[in-house]
Amino acid sequence: MKVLGIDIGGSGMKGALVDSVTGEMLTERFRIPTPRSRKPEEMAEVVKQIVEHFNHKGPVGVGFPTIIKHGICKSPGNLHKTWMNVNVKELFSKATGLPVA
């Protein structure tokens, strides 16, 4: 199965299509700088841009740099304080219209 993997980092947000069975990257990675504000809405927009770059219509897996419990951000870490208690899965699913894990 083809999955879009997205890594959210402090300086860049990167994505690539991956074979979920073999773990093999199917595309080159695509990178967009992390928004300076690191606010949820702006970062969700970048996730959407990465999905659109690959014209992906399937599942999306997101690596997130903070503590997530049952889809909820429990510590904003080095992100903006407004991440606290945000349902990350719901935010990114709404932004992309795709299932996000």
N, CA, C and O of each residue as an XYZ file, in Angstrom:
404
protein
N       0.840     -1.180      0.000
C       0.000      0.000      0.000
C       0.887      1.246      0.000
O       1.907      1.294      0.688
N       0.491      2.234     -0.768
C       1.226      3.487     -0.850
C       0.690      4.450      0.211
O      -0.509      4.719      0.278
N       1.606      4.963      1.038
C       1.263      5.894      2.114
C       2.143      7.126      1.968
O       3.304      7.025      1.573
N       1.590      8.279      2.286
C       2.394      9.499      2.320
C       2.883      9.691      3.745
O       2.087      9.872      4.666
N       4.188      9.651      3.919
C       4.782      9.892      5.231
C       5.240     11.336      5.316
O       5.908     11.838      4.413
N       4.877     12.005      6.411
C       5.265     13.399      6.619
C       5.981     13.516      7.953
O       5.484     13.057      8.982
N       7.149     14.134      7.925
C       7.943     14.374      9.131
C       7.891     15.861      9.446
O       8.286     16.694      8.630
N       7.400     16.183     10.636
C       7.330     17.581     11.054
C       8.538     17.869     11.926
O       8.684     17.304     13.010
N       9.402     18.750     11.446
C      10.600     19.114     12.187
C      10.615     20.592     12.528
O       9.774     21.362     12.063
N      11.568     20.970     13.335
C      11.677     22.349     13.777
C      12.005     23.331     12.670
O      11.581     24.485     12.722
N      12.759     22.887     11.661
C      13.121     23.808     10.584
C      12.492     23.444      9.249
O      12.437     24.272      8.339
N      12.014     22.200      9.127
C      11.418     21.793      7.864
C      10.385     20.704      8.041
O      10.464     19.894      8.965
N       9.407     20.693      7.135
C       8.383     19.654      7.094
C       8.592     18.912      5.781
O       8.551     19.505      4.703
N       8.820     17.591      5.890
C       9.202     16.802      4.732
C       8.202     15.687      4.481
O       7.614     15.144      5.417
N       8.014     15.350      3.214
C       7.117     14.264      2.862
C       7.678     13.427      1.738
O       8.479     13.902      0.933
N       7.246     12.157      1.685
C       7.599     11.249      0.601
C       6.573     10.129      0.574
O       5.996      9.777      1.603
N       6.349      9.575     -0.604
C       5.493      8.401     -0.721
C       6.317      7.174     -0.364
O       7.467      7.033     -0.781
N       5.701      6.286      0.420
C       6.396      5.122      0.955
C       5.539      3.879      0.736
O       4.313      3.936      0.833
N       6.195      2.754      0.440
C       5.510      1.465      0.389
C       5.374      0.982      1.825
O       6.381      0.724      2.485
N       4.145      0.856      2.321
C       3.942      0.506      3.727
C       4.322     -0.941      4.044
O       4.474     -1.292      5.214
N       4.475     -1.776      3.032
C       4.868     -3.170      3.258
C       6.382     -3.291      3.373
O       6.892     -3.941      4.285
N       7.096     -2.662      2.441
C       8.559     -2.800      2.417
C       9.288     -1.666      3.131
O      10.451     -1.811      3.506
N       8.603     -0.535      3.320
C       9.248      0.635      3.914
C      10.069      1.432      2.917
O      10.694      2.429      3.278
N      10.071      0.998      1.663
C      10.847      1.660      0.615
C      10.227      3.002      0.241
O       9.015      3.115      0.062
N      11.086      4.019      0.126
C      10.620      5.319     -0.366
C      10.378      5.205     -1.865
O      11.240      4.738     -2.609
N       9.207      5.632     -2.297
C       8.827      5.537     -3.704
C       9.087      6.819     -4.475
O       9.049      6.831     -5.706
N       9.352      7.900     -3.749
C       9.625      9.198     -4.368
C      10.769      9.868     -3.622
O      11.159      9.445     -2.534
N      11.286     10.898     -4.219
C      12.213     11.766     -3.494
C      11.416     12.525     -2.446
O      10.218     12.753     -2.611
N      12.078     12.911     -1.380
C      11.357     13.681     -0.367
C      11.153     15.110     -0.855
O      11.931     15.637     -1.650
N      10.096     15.713     -0.360
C       9.742     17.090     -0.679
C       9.740     17.854      0.630
O       9.162     17.396      1.616
N      10.384     19.016      0.650
C      10.544     19.766      1.898
C      10.013     21.184      1.767
O      10.236     21.863      0.765
N       9.303     21.614      2.809
C       8.844     22.997      2.935
C       9.300     23.478      4.310
O       9.145     22.747      5.288
N       9.854     24.682      4.414
C      10.259     25.179      5.738
C       9.079     25.215      6.716
O       7.959     25.565      6.345
N       9.349     24.852      7.949
C       8.336     24.940      9.000
C       7.987     26.411      9.205
O       8.886     27.245      9.311
N       6.690     26.745      9.262
C       6.309     28.147      9.490
C       6.952     28.686     10.770
O       7.025     27.983     11.778
N       7.403     29.902     10.724
C       8.092     30.503     11.877
C       7.228     30.527     13.129
O       7.730     30.334     14.236
N       5.932     30.763     12.960
C       5.044     30.853     14.122
C       4.855     29.496     14.801
O       4.623     29.421     16.008
N       4.958     28.428     14.010
C       4.725     27.056     14.479
C       3.327     26.871     15.072
O       3.129     26.036     15.955
N       2.361     27.651     14.584
C       0.972     27.546     15.045
C       0.250     26.427     14.288
O       0.598     26.123     13.147
N      -0.753     25.816     14.922
C      -1.446     24.682     14.311
C      -1.999     24.944     12.910
O      -1.784     24.139     12.003
N      -2.700     26.050     12.724
C      -3.340     26.313     11.432
C      -2.318     26.452     10.313
O      -2.535     25.956      9.207
N      -1.210     27.122     10.591
C      -0.185     27.325      9.563
C       0.529     26.020      9.230
O       0.861     25.767      8.072
N       0.763     25.199     10.239
C       1.431     23.921      9.986
C       0.487     22.953      9.269
O       0.937     22.148      8.453
N      -0.805     23.020      9.562
C      -1.783     22.193      8.846
C      -1.815     22.578      7.370
O      -1.983     21.715      6.508
N      -1.656     23.850      7.078
C      -1.623     24.306      5.686
C      -0.410     23.727      4.958
O      -0.512     23.372      3.784
N       0.724     23.629      5.629
C       1.914     23.039      5.006
C       1.694     21.542      4.765
O       2.082     21.024      3.718
N       1.080     20.849      5.715
C       0.754     19.430      5.514
C      -0.119     19.291      4.264
O       0.109     18.400      3.445
N      -1.096     20.149      4.117
C      -1.969     20.144      2.929
C      -1.150     20.367      1.654
O      -1.378     19.696      0.647
N      -0.206     21.299      1.690
C       0.634     21.579      0.520
C       1.474     20.362      0.141
O       1.669     20.086     -1.043
N       1.971     19.637      1.139
C       2.764     18.435      0.858
C       1.881     17.373      0.205
O       2.292     16.737     -0.766
N       0.679     17.180      0.727
C      -0.269     16.227      0.130
C      -0.555     16.629     -1.317
O      -0.540     15.778     -2.207
N      -0.814     17.901     -1.559
C      -1.107     18.381     -2.913
C       0.091     18.216     -3.841
O      -0.086     17.909     -5.020
N       1.301     18.413     -3.334
C       2.508     18.245     -4.149
C       2.561     16.840     -4.754
O       2.920     16.667     -5.918
N       2.199     15.843     -3.947
C       2.238     14.457     -4.416
C       0.923     14.018     -5.067
O       0.817     12.891     -5.551
N      -0.080     14.908     -5.080
C      -1.402     14.566     -5.612
C      -1.885     13.257     -4.984
O      -2.435     12.386     -5.658
N      -1.662     13.149     -3.678
C      -1.944     11.910     -2.948
C      -3.400     11.864     -2.506
O      -3.950     12.864     -2.045
N      -4.022     10.694     -2.650
C      -5.434     10.519     -2.287
C      -5.628      9.423     -1.239
O      -6.761      9.053     -0.933
N      -4.533      8.906     -0.689
C      -4.625      7.802      0.264
C      -4.241      8.216      1.669
O      -4.222      9.405      1.988
N      -3.932      7.237      2.514
C      -3.616      7.522      3.911
C      -2.314      8.302      4.078
O      -1.395      8.222      3.263
N      -2.280      9.062      5.181
C      -1.130      9.908      5.506
C      -0.673      9.565      6.923
O      -1.486      9.483      7.845
N       0.620      9.367      7.085
C       1.199      9.165      8.412
C       2.059     10.368      8.746
O       2.883     10.795      7.937
N       1.867     10.916      9.942
C       2.594     12.127     10.331
C       3.428     11.857     11.572
O       2.915     11.392     12.590
N       4.726     12.153     11.479
C       5.615     12.111     12.638
C       5.613     13.491     13.269
O       5.874     14.490     12.599
N       5.318     13.541     14.562
C       5.107     14.821     15.237
C       6.088     14.965     16.394
O       6.290     14.001     17.132
N       6.712     16.144     16.584
C       7.802     16.294     17.556
C       7.380     16.578     19.001
O       8.118     17.223     19.746
N       6.204     16.104     19.398
C       5.763     16.320     20.775
C       5.043     15.078     21.280
O       4.935     14.079     20.569
N       4.557     15.149     22.499
C       3.812     14.041     23.090
C       2.372     14.077     22.582
O       1.665     15.073     22.740
N       1.950     12.959     21.964
C       0.584     12.824     21.463
C      -0.043     11.626     22.173
O       0.528     10.535     22.175
N      -1.200     11.824     22.768
C      -1.911     10.731     23.433
C      -3.341     10.703     22.906
O      -4.094     11.665     23.058
N      -3.703      9.572     22.277
C      -5.033      9.415     21.672
C      -5.332     10.553     20.691
O      -6.459     11.043     20.618
N      -4.302     10.966     19.938
C      -4.468     12.003     18.923
C      -4.380     13.428     19.431
O      -4.430     14.369     18.639
N      -4.247     13.605     20.753
C      -4.246     14.937     21.363
C      -2.826     15.336     21.761
O      -2.101     14.554     22.376
N      -2.439     16.556     21.402
C      -1.124     17.085     21.779
C      -1.123     17.389     23.279
O      -1.919     18.198     23.758
N      -0.223     16.735     24.011
C      -0.158     16.897     25.462
C       0.949     17.839     25.917
O       1.016     18.208     27.089
N       1.812     18.224     24.992
C       2.883     19.173     25.303
C       3.297     19.844     24.004
O       3.620     19.153     23.038
N       3.298     21.169     23.952
C       3.673     21.830     22.703
C       5.162     21.723     22.379
O       5.569     22.015     21.255
N       5.975     21.311     23.344
C       7.409     21.185     23.080
C       7.976     22.468     22.510
O       7.800     23.541     23.088
N       8.662     22.360     21.368
C       9.257     23.551     20.750
C       8.310     24.216     19.749
O       8.718     25.095     18.989
N       7.040     23.788     19.754
C       6.038     24.406     18.884
C       5.333     25.529     19.641
O       5.652     25.792     20.801
N       4.387     26.185     18.995
C       3.637     27.272     19.626
C       2.755     26.722     20.744
O       2.259     25.599     20.649
N       2.562     27.499     21.789
C       1.786     27.050     22.960
C       0.344     26.686     22.625
O      -0.294     25.947     23.374
N      -0.180     27.197     21.508
C      -1.564     26.892     21.134
C      -1.754     25.440     20.675
O      -2.885     25.020     20.434
N      -0.676     24.675     20.553
C      -0.794     23.255     20.223
C      -1.359     22.449     21.389
O      -1.897     21.362     21.181
N      -1.245     22.958     22.597
C      -1.696     22.219     23.776
C      -3.158     21.809     23.628
O      -4.027     22.649     23.393
N      -3.420     20.515     23.766
C      -4.756     19.901     23.695
C      -5.408     19.928     22.312
O      -6.611     19.694     22.194
N      -4.635     20.209     21.272
C      -5.164     20.150     19.902
C      -5.253     18.683     19.476
O      -4.339     17.898     19.730
N      -6.358     18.323     18.828
C      -6.489     16.993     18.248
C      -5.746     17.024     16.909
O      -6.283     17.474     15.896
N      -4.525     16.547     16.926
C      -3.631     16.643     15.772
C      -4.177     15.842     14.590
O      -4.174     16.318     13.455
N      -4.634     14.647     14.859
C      -5.179     13.798     13.803
C      -6.357     14.485     13.110
O      -6.438     14.512     11.882
N      -7.257     15.033     13.905
C      -8.434     15.725     13.362
C      -8.031     16.969     12.569
O      -8.572     17.220     11.492
N      -7.091     17.742     13.092
C      -6.626     18.961     12.420
C      -6.070     18.647     11.034
O      -6.446     19.284     10.050
N      -5.167     17.656     10.958
C      -4.541     17.326      9.682
C      -5.518     16.613      8.741
O      -5.448     16.804      7.527
N      -6.419     15.802      9.280
C      -7.432     15.150      8.437
C      -8.354     16.186      7.807
O      -8.693     16.097      6.626
N      -8.754     17.165      8.603
C      -9.631     18.230      8.095
C      -8.918     19.057      7.022
O      -9.524     19.423      6.015
N      -7.640     19.349      7.236
C      -6.874     20.160      6.277
C      -6.677     19.440      4.951
O      -6.677     20.069      3.893
N      -6.508     18.110      5.005
C      -6.191     17.354      3.792
C      -7.382     16.627      3.185
O      -7.367     16.289      2.002
N      -8.418     16.383      3.990
C      -9.541     15.582      3.520
C      -9.203     14.105      3.423
O      -9.909     13.345      2.761
N      -8.115     13.690      4.089
C      -7.640     12.305      4.018
C      -7.504     11.707      5.416
O      -7.418     12.441      6.401
N      -7.484     10.369      5.505
C      -7.238      9.746      6.803
C      -5.789      9.973      7.234
O      -4.858      9.761      6.457
N      -5.615     10.403      8.472
C      -4.281     10.718      8.998
C      -4.050      9.923     10.272
O      -4.931      9.814     11.125
N      -2.863      9.375     10.385
C      -2.476      8.656     11.605
C      -1.172      9.221     12.120
O      -0.661      8.762     13.141
